[in-house]
Every structure is written in structure tokens, then in C-alpha cells.
Amino acid sequence: MFGGGAPVEVEVKFDSYQGRYARERPFHPTQLSKPISDGRLRVTFETTEAALEQMARWLMQYGEHARALRPAVLRKMMLKKLTATAALYCGYVETPDFHIKRNFDG
């Protein structure tokens, strides 16, 4: 993980599909895992503000099977990244000033 910045606690909830796999492997040395009765899994760990971009890229690999719960800045990063990703598949593009517009080039 990247160092620097203030320490932050990251909390992620995995759905029951990914939860069964996430139980088998640690993601971070400070990780605490809490199973939820329906098969979901809540994972928390400590990192730094500087590592949140890396955390967002890590979470992207789980798609709809993982949700960032905190910190709020990580949730906002995920929303921006996932909105831009969805736009690639539905005919819209993000402009340099972060607006979404229709892409007629297909």
C-alpha cells in the first residue's frame, strides 16, 4: 500500500457470492473480517489517504459483488469510476470537465 496522508479505516461489504471466497484470503495485514449470517462478509482495515486510489482499483475487480462502505471519499471515487465505466457500455462518454455526453460514434 502507498504511504502518506492521514490514516483511514476502509470498510467493504462483500455479497454472499464473493463473501465465500473473500473469507479464504486476507487482503491486508490489518484486516478484520466479520461474517454476516446470510453469507455476506464485512471487512475492515487501516490504510492511508494516499492509498485510497489503489483501494478503488482493487475494489473495481469485484464489480457488483463488493461495496465500499467507508470512508466517504472512497465511495465517491467508486461512484465516479463506475459511472465512467458504465458510460463506456451505454453509448456515453465523459468529457474532460467530467460531464457525461452522448457518444454518437458508437
C-alpha positions as CSV (number, residue, x, y, z in Angstrom):
1,M,0.0,0.0,0.0
2,F,1.0,3.6,-0.5
3,G,2.1,5.5,2.5
4,G,1.4,9.1,3.2
5,G,-1.6,11.1,4.3
6,A,-3.8,10.7,7.3
7,P,-4.7,7.1,8.4
8,V,-8.2,6.0,7.4
9,E,-10.2,2.9,8.1
10,V,-11.7,1.2,5.0
11,E,-14.8,-0.9,5.3
12,V,-16.0,-3.1,2.5
13,K,-19.0,-5.4,2.3
14,F,-18.9,-8.5,0.1
15,D,-22.1,-10.1,-1.1
16,S,-22.7,-13.8,-0.4
17,Y,-21.2,-14.8,-3.8
18,Q,-17.9,-13.2,-3.2
19,G,-18.0,-13.5,0.6
20,R,-17.3,-17.2,0.4
21,Y,-14.1,-16.5,-1.5
22,A,-13.1,-13.4,0.5
23,R,-13.2,-15.5,3.7
24,E,-10.3,-17.7,2.4
25,R,-7.8,-15.0,1.7
26,P,-6.5,-12.0,3.6
27,F,-6.4,-8.7,1.7
28,H,-4.5,-6.6,4.2
29,P,-2.3,-7.2,7.3
30,T,-4.6,-5.1,9.5
31,Q,-7.8,-6.8,8.2
32,L,-10.7,-7.8,10.4
33,S,-13.4,-9.9,8.9
34,K,-16.9,-10.2,10.2
35,P,-19.2,-12.8,8.6
36,I,-22.8,-11.8,8.2
37,S,-25.4,-14.6,8.7
38,D,-26.6,-14.6,5.1
39,G,-23.2,-15.3,3.7
40,R,-22.0,-11.7,3.2
41,L,-18.8,-10.6,4.7
42,R,-17.8,-7.2,6.2
43,V,-14.0,-6.4,6.0
44,T,-12.3,-3.5,7.7
45,F,-8.6,-2.5,7.6
46,E,-6.4,0.5,8.2
47,T,-4.6,2.3,5.3
48,T,-3.8,5.9,4.4
49,E,-5.4,8.6,2.4
50,A,-2.7,8.2,-0.2
51,A,-3.7,4.5,-0.8
52,L,-7.4,5.2,-1.5
53,E,-6.9,5.4,-5.3
54,Q,-5.3,2.0,-5.1
55,M,-8.2,0.7,-2.9
56,A,-10.7,1.9,-5.5
57,R,-8.8,0.0,-8.3
58,W,-8.7,-3.1,-6.0
59,L,-12.5,-2.9,-5.4
60,M,-13.2,-2.5,-9.1
61,Q,-12.2,-6.1,-9.7
62,Y,-15.2,-7.3,-7.6
63,G,-17.8,-5.4,-9.6
64,E,-21.3,-5.7,-8.1
65,H,-20.1,-8.2,-5.5
66,A,-18.3,-5.6,-3.2
67,R,-19.4,-2.3,-1.9
68,A,-17.2,0.3,-0.2
69,L,-18.9,1.5,3.0
70,R,-16.3,3.9,4.2
71,P,-14.6,6.3,4.0
72,A,-17.0,8.6,2.1
73,V,-14.2,9.8,-0.2
74,L,-13.6,6.2,-1.3
75,R,-17.4,5.8,-2.0
76,K,-17.2,9.0,-4.1
77,M,-14.2,7.6,-6.0
78,M,-16.1,4.4,-6.7
79,L,-19.2,6.2,-7.9
80,K,-17.1,8.3,-10.4
81,K,-15.1,5.3,-11.7
82,L,-18.2,3.1,-12.0
83,T,-20.3,5.8,-13.7
84,A,-17.5,6.4,-16.2
85,T,-17.1,2.6,-16.8
86,A,-20.9,2.2,-17.3
87,A,-20.8,5.0,-19.8
88,L,-18.4,3.1,-22.0
89,Y,-21.1,0.4,-22.4
90,C,-24.1,2.5,-22.9
91,G,-23.0,5.0,-25.6
92,Y,-22.0,7.9,-23.4
93,V,-18.6,9.4,-22.8
94,E,-17.1,11.6,-20.0
95,T,-15.8,14.9,-21.2
96,P,-12.5,16.4,-19.7
97,D,-14.7,18.6,-17.4
98,F,-16.4,15.4,-16.0
99,H,-19.7,15.8,-17.8
100,I,-21.3,12.8,-19.4
101,K,-22.5,13.3,-23.0
102,R,-23.9,11.1,-25.7
103,N,-21.4,9.5,-28.0
104,F,-22.8,9.0,-31.5
105,D,-19.7,7.4,-32.8
106,G,-20.7,4.1,-31.1
